[in-house]
Every structure is written in C-alpha cells, then in structure tokens.
Amino acid sequence: MTQLDSLTTQNSALIEAWLNALWVEKGLSDNTLSSYRRDLEAFNGWLAHTQLPLTSVTRHHLLKYLSVLPGQGISSRSQARYLSALRGFFHWAKRENRVTEDPTHDVQRPRQVASLPDILTETDVEALLAAPDVTTPIGLRDRAMFEVLYAAGLRVSELVSLTLPQVSLNQGLVRLVGKGNKERLVPLGEEARHWLVRYLEEVRAAQGRISQAVFLSNRGEQMTRQTFWYRIKAMAKVAGIRKHLSPHTLRHAFASHLLNHGADLRVVQLLLGHSDLSTTQIYTHVAQARLSRLHAEHHPRSGKTP
C-alpha cells in the first residue's frame, strides 16, 4: 500500500468513526448517514491531491476546497450541505481530541438563492393518481402507493419502508418513524384507505408474509426508492405531466394543497414530521407565489396602472 493509499484509508476510518458516533448519539437514518459519508469522502478525495490527513486540515484548506466547488458545477445548496457535514465532523473531532482546532469556525455558509419546489396542481395530482392501470397487480400497487404518499405526505423512504404493523386500517392511520427517530401518526383519509385495502386484499395477500413491507416488488421484496422513482416518472408520462418531478413530488403537493385549503402551518409541520417550522414555511411561499400568479393572470386590473 502506498503512502497516499494509507493516508486515504486513515481518513476514511476517521469518517466512519464519526458516522458511528452519530448513529449511536442521534439515531440518524441510513439515508442521512450515507449523505454525510458521500460529502466527507468527496472532501477526502480532494485531500488526496494534497496528501493531507483530516487531522491536519486548516481553515485555509477548507476555504480553498469550498472555492473549487462552484467550478465543478456544485450548487450553492449542495455547497452548504458539504459545509454542514464538515462542520459536524470537525466539531466531533475537536470534542474527541482528534484535532486541536476546528477549521470550520467562522466559515460562512455559501449564499443561497431560495428555490421553490415545482408543485403539482390538484388537477395534475388527480391525473397522476388515475394513471396506473388498476386492472393489473402492478397498477393497483402503484395506485395504492401514490394515494398513500399523497394522503399522508410521506417521504419516499418512509413509504417504501412502511411495514404492515405500522398501518391501522380500522383507525385509518399510519405510524411513522422519521428523521431522528421521531414518531408521528398521520391519517390516511378514505380514498387512500380504499385503495390500500384493495391492494392488500387483491395483491399483497397473495404474496404472503415473507416480508413485512406493505409495498412489494414483483419478486416479493421490499420496494426500493429507485424503483418507486421509475414508476412515478412512468406514470407522470402516462398522465401527460410535463413539469419537473422529484422523488418528493407528492409530498410537496400534499403540503402545498393543505395550505391552499386553509390548513394551519403548524399542523402541516406535524404531519410532515419537520423538526423546524422554517422548513415547512417554504410551502407558504409556494402558496403565495401561486396566488400572485393567478391574480396576475385573471384579475381584470392586475396589469393596469392609473
């Protein structure tokens, strides 16, 4: 093993030690830990060119690294995420006496331009929900998945990992454990409950209980995020939806449509499982932006000046 390989391995081992500490102390999800790992390993890869151990990183090195990210096409939002991961790592390293100084101290977050998710209208959602062919097992499963996702505002990771004991059909509720192991109960509504019951009775029952997952693939295994993403894109094409979609398309629509119909912001926060109200507030901007656009398009005097 070369000196460079040895150094990179040492850095990676230190990163894993931090991630293990995070898992023990905060109970973060696998997806969050994987995201932190990718961000730190990207920094580790950059350090390989300077042959520098993580324990010797200074504020100068950190600023130099952050300065090259825009040239690589890394958005300001992603840059801020990288810095957040680095800050968490070095806070831990200093606490554990792995480093004497925290190089992230006084390093400012990259300036970000607020971006709003591209929200589906209620008509768009109706078209998407109706797109699967419910005369087929896959179509019925997809319809049930879309209905549950939209009705409960789930994260995709929460949907694909949903288990049978988490669902109470009698009460019409799902019990979720979100980020930070925070538990919440979310109502399904009659429409989602109807399609979920149909799927469980007509499709899922025939697949047995080899897996506790509610939504299974053709092979009887738990659905993956990637498979769900493929299915929602395929059904959006069938529905004639041309808007940019993300894995959280229906979660965004859930929050925006609730606010459009007068739901209280803190109620939406609880339903989404957000720990910080500011995270939920972006949807108020979405609602306001939509109202402003509708006013400009339809009010007879919106474009007139005295």
C-alpha positions as CSV (number, residue, x, y, z in Angstrom):
1,M,0.0,0.0,0.0
2,T,1.4,3.4,-1.0
3,Q,1.6,6.3,1.5
4,L,-1.2,8.0,-0.4
5,D,-3.4,4.9,-0.1
6,S,-2.6,4.6,3.6
7,L,-3.5,8.3,4.2
8,T,-6.8,8.0,2.4
9,T,-7.7,4.8,4.3
10,Q,-6.9,6.6,7.6
11,N,-9.1,9.5,6.7
12,S,-11.9,7.1,5.7
13,A,-11.6,5.3,9.1
14,L,-11.9,8.6,10.9
15,I,-15.0,9.5,8.9
16,E,-16.6,6.1,9.8
17,A,-15.8,6.6,13.5
18,W,-17.7,9.9,13.3
19,L,-20.7,8.3,11.5
20,N,-20.8,5.5,14.1
21,A,-20.9,8.1,16.8
22,L,-23.7,10.0,15.0
23,W,-25.7,6.7,14.7
24,V,-25.3,6.0,18.4
25,E,-25.9,9.5,19.7
26,K,-28.6,10.8,17.4
27,G,-30.1,7.7,15.7
28,L,-29.9,9.3,12.3
29,S,-31.4,7.4,9.3
30,D,-29.3,5.3,6.9
31,N,-30.0,7.8,4.2
32,T,-28.7,10.8,6.2
33,L,-25.6,8.9,7.2
34,S,-25.0,7.9,3.6
35,S,-25.3,11.5,2.6
36,Y,-22.8,12.6,5.2
37,R,-20.4,9.8,4.1
38,R,-20.6,10.9,0.4
39,D,-19.9,14.5,1.3
40,L,-16.9,13.7,3.6
41,E,-15.5,11.2,1.1
42,A,-15.6,13.8,-1.6
43,F,-13.5,16.0,0.7
44,N,-11.2,13.1,1.4
45,G,-10.8,12.6,-2.3
46,W,-9.8,16.3,-2.7
47,L,-7.3,15.9,0.2
48,A,-5.6,13.0,-1.6
49,H,-4.1,15.6,-4.0
50,T,-2.5,17.4,-1.1
51,Q,-1.6,14.2,0.8
52,L,-3.1,15.8,3.9
53,P,-4.7,13.9,6.8
54,L,-8.1,15.1,8.1
55,T,-6.5,15.9,11.4
56,S,-4.2,18.5,9.8
57,V,-6.9,20.4,7.8
58,T,-6.8,24.2,8.5
59,R,-9.3,26.9,7.7
60,H,-7.2,27.8,4.7
61,H,-7.5,24.3,3.3
62,L,-11.2,24.3,3.9
63,L,-11.8,27.7,2.2
64,K,-9.7,26.5,-0.8
65,Y,-11.8,23.4,-1.1
66,L,-15.1,25.3,-0.9
67,S,-13.8,27.7,-3.6
68,V,-13.3,25.0,-6.2
69,L,-16.8,23.6,-5.8
70,P,-18.6,26.2,-7.9
71,G,-16.3,25.4,-10.8
72,Q,-17.4,21.8,-10.6
73,G,-21.0,22.8,-11.1
74,I,-21.9,22.2,-7.4
75,S,-24.9,24.3,-6.5
76,S,-24.9,26.7,-3.5
77,R,-27.3,24.4,-1.8
78,S,-25.0,21.5,-2.1
79,Q,-22.0,23.6,-1.1
80,A,-23.9,24.5,2.1
81,R,-24.6,20.8,2.7
82,Y,-21.0,19.9,2.3
83,L,-20.0,22.6,4.8
84,S,-22.6,21.3,7.2
85,A,-21.2,17.8,7.0
86,L,-17.7,19.1,7.5
87,R,-18.7,21.3,10.4
88,G,-20.4,18.3,12.1
89,F,-17.3,16.2,11.6
90,F,-14.8,18.7,12.9
91,H,-17.0,19.6,15.9
92,W,-16.9,15.9,16.9
93,A,-13.2,15.6,16.1
94,K,-12.4,18.5,18.4
95,R,-14.6,17.1,21.2
96,E,-12.8,13.8,20.9
97,N,-9.4,15.5,20.9
98,R,-8.7,14.3,17.3
99,V,-7.9,17.9,16.3
100,T,-6.7,20.9,18.3
101,E,-8.7,23.5,16.3
102,D,-12.0,23.4,14.4
103,P,-11.2,24.7,10.9
104,T,-14.9,25.3,10.2
105,H,-15.1,28.0,12.9
106,D,-16.3,31.3,11.4
107,V,-16.6,29.9,7.9
108,Q,-19.8,31.3,6.5
109,R,-22.3,29.3,4.6
110,P,-22.5,29.9,0.8
111,R,-25.1,32.4,-0.1
112,Q,-28.2,30.6,-1.4
113,V,-30.9,31.7,-3.7
114,A,-34.2,30.4,-2.2
115,S,-35.7,27.8,-4.6
116,L,-39.3,26.7,-4.5
117,P,-40.3,23.1,-5.4
118,D,-42.3,22.8,-8.7
119,I,-45.7,21.9,-7.2
120,L,-48.3,19.8,-9.0
121,T,-51.7,21.3,-9.2
122,E,-54.7,19.4,-7.8
123,T,-55.6,18.6,-11.4
124,D,-52.1,17.3,-12.0
125,V,-52.3,15.1,-8.9
126,E,-55.7,13.7,-10.0
127,A,-54.3,12.8,-13.4
128,L,-51.2,11.1,-11.8
129,L,-53.3,9.1,-9.3
130,A,-55.5,7.9,-12.1
131,A,-52.6,6.9,-14.4
132,P,-51.9,3.4,-13.2
133,D,-53.9,0.5,-14.8
134,V,-55.7,-0.8,-11.7
135,T,-56.8,-3.9,-13.5
136,T,-53.2,-5.2,-13.2
137,P,-51.4,-6.1,-9.9
138,I,-48.6,-3.6,-10.6
139,G,-51.1,-0.9,-11.5
140,L,-53.1,-1.5,-8.3
141,R,-50.0,-1.4,-6.2
142,D,-48.9,1.8,-7.8
143,R,-52.3,3.5,-7.3
144,A,-52.2,2.5,-3.6
145,M,-48.7,3.8,-3.2
146,F,-49.5,7.1,-4.9
147,E,-52.7,7.5,-2.9
148,V,-50.9,6.8,0.5
149,L,-48.0,9.1,-0.4
150,Y,-50.2,12.0,-1.3
151,A,-52.8,11.5,1.5
152,A,-50.1,11.2,4.3
153,G,-47.3,13.4,2.9
154,L,-44.7,10.7,3.4
155,R,-41.1,10.8,2.4
156,V,-40.3,8.2,-0.2
157,S,-38.0,6.4,2.2
158,E,-40.9,6.2,4.7
159,L,-43.3,4.9,2.0
160,V,-41.0,2.1,0.7
161,S,-40.0,1.0,4.3
162,L,-43.6,1.1,5.6
163,T,-44.5,-2.2,7.3
164,L,-47.8,-3.9,7.9
165,P,-47.8,-3.3,11.7
166,Q,-47.4,0.4,11.1
167,V,-50.8,0.6,9.3
168,S,-54.1,0.7,11.2
169,L,-56.9,0.3,8.7
170,N,-59.5,0.4,11.4
171,Q,-58.4,3.8,12.6
172,G,-57.2,4.9,9.1
173,L,-53.8,5.9,10.4
174,V,-50.1,5.1,9.7
175,R,-47.4,5.3,12.4
176,L,-44.2,6.7,11.1
177,V,-40.7,7.0,12.5
178,G,-39.0,9.8,10.7
179,K,-35.6,11.6,10.9
180,G,-34.1,11.5,14.4
181,N,-36.3,8.5,15.3
182,K,-39.3,10.9,15.8
183,E,-42.6,9.1,15.7
184,R,-45.8,10.6,14.3
185,L,-49.3,9.4,13.5
186,V,-50.8,10.5,10.1
187,P,-54.3,10.0,8.9
188,L,-54.8,8.3,5.5
189,G,-58.2,9.6,4.5
190,E,-61.0,7.5,3.0
191,E,-59.7,7.5,-0.6
192,A,-56.2,6.3,0.3
193,R,-57.6,3.8,2.7
194,H,-59.9,2.4,0.0
195,W,-57.1,1.8,-2.5
196,L,-54.8,0.4,0.2
197,V,-57.4,-2.1,1.3
198,R,-57.9,-3.2,-2.3
199,Y,-54.2,-3.6,-2.8
200,L,-53.7,-5.5,0.4
201,E,-56.7,-7.9,-0.3
202,E,-56.3,-8.4,-4.0
203,V,-52.5,-8.3,-4.5
204,R,-50.5,-8.2,-1.3
205,A,-52.3,-11.1,0.4
206,A,-51.2,-13.4,-2.5
207,Q,-47.6,-12.5,-1.9
208,G,-47.6,-13.8,1.6
209,R,-45.7,-12.5,4.6
210,I,-42.1,-13.3,3.6
211,S,-41.5,-9.6,4.1
212,Q,-43.3,-7.2,6.5
213,A,-43.1,-4.4,3.9
214,V,-46.5,-3.2,2.7
215,F,-45.5,-2.5,-0.9
216,L,-43.6,-5.3,-2.6
217,S,-41.8,-5.6,-5.9
218,N,-42.7,-8.3,-8.5
219,R,-40.2,-10.6,-6.7
220,G,-41.9,-10.2,-3.4
221,E,-39.2,-7.9,-1.9
222,Q,-39.5,-4.5,-0.3
223,M,-39.7,-1.7,-2.9
224,T,-36.6,0.5,-3.4
225,R,-36.5,4.2,-3.8
226,Q,-35.1,3.8,-7.3
227,T,-38.0,1.5,-8.3
228,F,-40.6,3.9,-7.0
229,W,-38.9,6.9,-8.7
230,Y,-39.0,4.9,-12.0
231,R,-42.7,4.2,-11.5
232,I,-43.7,7.7,-10.7
233,K,-41.9,9.1,-13.8
234,A,-43.5,6.5,-16.0
235,M,-47.0,7.3,-14.6
236,A,-46.4,11.0,-15.0
237,K,-45.6,10.4,-18.7
238,V,-48.9,8.5,-19.0
239,A,-50.7,11.4,-17.2
240,G,-49.2,13.9,-19.6
241,I,-47.4,15.8,-16.9
242,R,-44.5,17.8,-18.3
243,K,-43.4,19.5,-15.1
244,H,-40.1,18.7,-13.4
245,L,-40.6,15.9,-10.9
246,S,-38.6,14.9,-7.8
247,P,-38.9,11.9,-5.6
248,H,-40.9,14.1,-3.2
249,T,-43.3,15.4,-5.8
250,L,-46.4,14.2,-4.0
251,R,-45.1,15.2,-0.6
252,H,-44.7,18.7,-1.8
253,A,-48.2,18.7,-3.3
254,F,-49.6,17.3,0.0
255,A,-48.2,20.3,2.0
256,S,-49.0,23.0,-0.6
257,H,-52.6,21.8,-1.2
258,L,-53.3,21.6,2.6
259,L,-52.1,25.2,3.0
260,N,-54.1,26.4,-0.1
261,H,-57.2,25.0,1.6
262,G,-56.5,26.8,4.9
263,A,-54.6,24.3,7.0
264,D,-52.6,25.7,9.9
265,L,-48.8,25.8,9.2
266,R,-48.0,24.0,12.5
267,V,-50.4,21.2,11.7
268,V,-48.7,20.7,8.3
269,Q,-45.3,20.8,10.2
270,L,-46.5,17.9,12.4
271,L,-47.9,15.9,9.5
272,L,-44.7,16.3,7.6
273,G,-42.5,15.4,10.6
274,H,-40.4,18.6,10.3
275,S,-38.5,19.4,13.5
276,D,-38.2,23.1,12.4
277,L,-41.1,25.2,11.4
278,S,-38.9,27.2,9.0
279,T,-38.5,24.0,6.9
280,T,-42.3,24.0,6.5
281,Q,-42.6,27.7,5.7
282,I,-41.3,27.3,2.2
283,Y,-44.7,25.9,1.3
284,T,-46.3,29.2,2.4
285,H,-44.1,30.9,-0.2
286,V,-45.3,28.4,-2.8
287,A,-48.9,29.1,-2.0
288,Q,-48.3,32.9,-2.1
289,A,-46.4,32.7,-5.3
290,R,-49.3,30.7,-6.9
291,L,-51.9,33.2,-5.6
292,S,-49.8,36.1,-7.1
293,R,-49.6,34.3,-10.4
294,L,-53.3,33.6,-10.5
295,H,-54.1,37.2,-9.6
296,A,-51.8,38.5,-12.4
297,E,-53.4,36.1,-14.9
298,H,-57.0,36.6,-14.1
299,H,-57.7,39.8,-12.3
300,P,-59.0,42.4,-14.8
301,R,-56.9,45.3,-13.4
302,S,-53.8,43.3,-12.4
303,G,-51.7,44.7,-15.3
304,K,-53.2,48.2,-15.4
305,T,-51.7,51.3,-13.9
306,P,-53.5,54.6,-13.1
